[in-house]
């Protein structure tokens, strides 16, 4: 529960007065008690000294009964507050004693002996509420110590009396304090509480209206107290400063809300309000600068998005063309692959035909060998026939000679030998015809021999030609096998190239799709940047944050030109030329083309730069 300042002030006053009263009562009571104790102790010491002077002779002469009687009288006297009495000699023996408490004799004996030996005028000891006083007893002309008298007084009654007196004093003091509190409360209410209550009520009303957003209320400045007047003036100055700061800050924020970034907070402020002014103006300046930069950036983005859009459209067109080229290339390579496969099959068939030809040539060689051998035999037979014909020619010659001799002998015989002469003439004609026939046969055989020799020569040449043909056919077979292997490698390489081209085609199609998406995104980006630029143009800024229309057009033109610089022109695949090497690492397509080139024995080397451009 919250208390009013009047209640708190009165509580503080009551507490202060109560503390002061209690302190006064406590101090006075303690002082009175201490004074009473001191006076009582001093009185007891004086009484003890007087009694010692009286009892010195009794102690010296050991008049115990007198001292005991005196102690009893002291004990019977209630005003004397007697508690203990004893006479101690020099040897420490107690010759007379009277004690109302059991714990005092031993302590009193030690105190008496100490008083005798210490040489002090007296010694005191506080035992609870009992004050013990030991005084050395002197006797004689030389005033020598003969013993000591120990007396004890009970201070309980004196303490009670002092406490009662303190209570009475406290009650009187509290009464006076209560009256003083009542008077002081009335005076405080009139002099302090009412003005403070009016001030707090006014300040609360001003604060209430300030919380509600009304800063037009002020605290009345008609207080008689200078402090309250200063508080009222300070509150009014605070409200006025807050009102001015909030009003100007609100004006700036309202202008910013209406896209006017030229308004600033004016006026002379201090402390937190100066920081509020600086922060508000700084926010306006930064926001104006940000808007200006956003305008500049949006202009660049708009121009860049236009360049991106143009480049995307160009890239889309060139990508579509490239995709069509790749597709045509894939189809052409597929046809080449089919052709190479057919060539490989034809080469294999040619290889088989060459093998059959080699087999036929080998068989023909054998036949020619047999023919050469047969011709050799014919030549040998012709030689034998020629010898036989020679023999026949000699026989005909001998027969002719014999027929001639027979004719001579027949002529000698005359008519008797005429018949024998006719026979001899016939035999001679037969021999002549045989000789002629033998000569003709010999001529024919010689001609036949020459022809046989020529046939042998031709057959030998035919055999050598067949051998040459066989070796050439063997070489042709090797080349055909090489062609078959090369065709197979070509078919394999072209198949791999076909797969690679298909992958390139697929990726190119994906690139086409991505380029179309990029083109769509660039169109959307250009539209959104235009929207942002239109929204930013709503703001009115000052200073360097402004960008004029002609500057914006120049930025757009410059950015478009910059974008056009980076638009690469469409390139075509260059013609593949042999024996061109690349300094870069070979690509997979390049490796496949090298395989094909190797399959064609180096006649199909590929320009790697052309492949990269492809």
BELBELZI-V692395 format. One record per backbone hydrogen bond with DSSP energy under -1.0 kcal/mol. NH is the residue of the N-H (numbers start at 1). CO is the residue of the C=O. If there is no record, write none. Layout:
nh = <NH/NH>
co = <CO/CO>
This chain:
nh = <8/9/10/11/12/13/14/15/16/17/18/19/20/21/22/23/24/25/26/27/28/29/30/31/32/33/34/35/36/37/38/39/40/41/42/43/44/45/46/47/48/49/50/51/52/53/54/55/56/59/60/61/63/64/67/68/69/70/71/72/73/74/75/76/77/83/84/85/86/87/88/89/92/95/96/98/100/108/109/110/111/112/113/114/115/116/117/118/123/125/127/130/131/132/133/134/135/137/139/144/146/147/148/149/150/151/152/153/154/155/159/160/161/162/163/164/165/166/167/168/169/170/171/172/173/174/175/176/177/178/179/180/181/182/183/184/185/186/187/188/189/190/191/192/193/194/196/197/198/199/200/201/202/203/204/205/206/207/208/209/210/211/212/213/214/229/230/231/232/233/234/235/236/237/238/239/240/241/242/243/244/245/246/247/248/249/250/251/252/253/254/255/256/257/258/259/260/261/273/275/276/277/278/279/280/281/282/283/284/285/286/287/288/289/290/291/292/293/294/295/296/297/298/299/300/301/302/303/304/305/306/307/308/309/310/311/312/313/314/315/316/317/318/319/320/321/322/323/324/325/326/327/328/329/330/331/332/333/334/335/336/337/338/339/340/341/342/343/344/345/346/347/348/349/350/351/352/353/354/355/356/357/358/359/360/361/362/363/364/365/366/367/368/369/370/371/372/373/374/375/376/377/378/379/380/381/382/383/384/385/386/387/388/389/390/391/392/393/394/395/396/397/398/399/400/401/402/403/404/405/406/407/408/409/410/411/412/413/416/418/421/422/423/424/425/426/427/428/429/430/431/432/433/434/435/436/437/438/439/440/441/442/443/444/445/446/447/448/449/450/451/452/453/454/455/456/457/458/459/460/461/462/463/464/465/466/467/468/469/470/471/472/473/474/475/476/477/478/479/480/481/482/483/484/485/486/487/488/489/490/491/492/493/494/495/496/497/498/499/500/501/502/503/504/505/506/507/508/509/510/511/512/513/514/515/516/517/518/519/520/521/522/523/524/525/526/527/528/529/530/531/532/533/534/535/536/537/538/539/540/545/546/552/553/554/555/556/557/558/559/560/561/562/563/564/565/567/591/592/593/594/595/596/597/598/599/600/601/602/611/612/613/614>
co = <4/5/6/7/8/9/10/11/12/13/14/15/16/17/18/19/20/21/22/23/24/25/26/27/28/29/30/31/32/33/34/35/36/37/38/39/40/41/42/43/44/45/46/47/48/49/50/51/52/55/56/57/58/62/63/64/65/66/67/68/69/70/71/72/73/152/152/98/150/96/148/93/89/87/87/85/83/104/105/106/107/108/109/110/111/112/113/114/134/132/130/127/153/125/151/123/149/147/144/139/137/137/88/135/86/133/84/131/81/129/155/156/157/158/159/160/161/162/163/164/165/166/167/168/169/170/171/172/173/174/175/176/177/178/179/180/181/182/183/184/185/186/187/188/188/189/192/193/194/195/196/197/198/199/200/201/202/203/204/205/206/207/208/210/209/225/226/227/228/229/230/231/232/233/234/235/236/237/238/239/240/241/242/243/244/245/246/247/248/249/250/251/252/253/254/256/255/540/270/271/272/273/274/275/276/277/278/279/280/281/282/283/284/285/286/287/288/289/290/291/292/293/294/295/296/297/298/299/300/301/302/303/304/305/306/307/308/309/310/311/312/313/314/315/316/317/318/319/320/321/322/323/324/325/326/327/328/329/330/331/332/333/334/335/336/337/338/339/340/341/342/343/344/345/346/347/348/349/350/351/352/353/354/355/356/357/358/359/360/361/362/363/364/365/366/367/368/369/370/371/372/373/374/375/376/377/378/379/380/381/382/383/384/385/386/387/388/389/390/391/392/393/394/395/396/397/398/399/400/401/402/403/404/405/406/407/408/409/413/415/417/418/419/420/421/422/423/424/425/426/427/428/429/430/431/432/433/434/435/436/437/438/439/440/441/442/443/444/445/446/447/448/449/450/451/452/453/454/455/456/457/458/459/460/461/462/463/464/465/466/467/468/469/470/471/472/473/474/475/476/477/478/479/480/481/482/483/484/485/486/487/488/489/490/491/492/493/494/495/496/497/498/499/500/501/502/503/504/505/506/507/508/509/510/511/512/513/514/515/516/517/518/519/520/521/522/523/524/525/526/527/528/529/530/531/532/533/535/536/259/542/543/548/549/550/551/552/553/554/555/556/557/558/559/560/561/564/587/588/589/590/591/592/593/594/595/596/598/597/607/608/609/610>
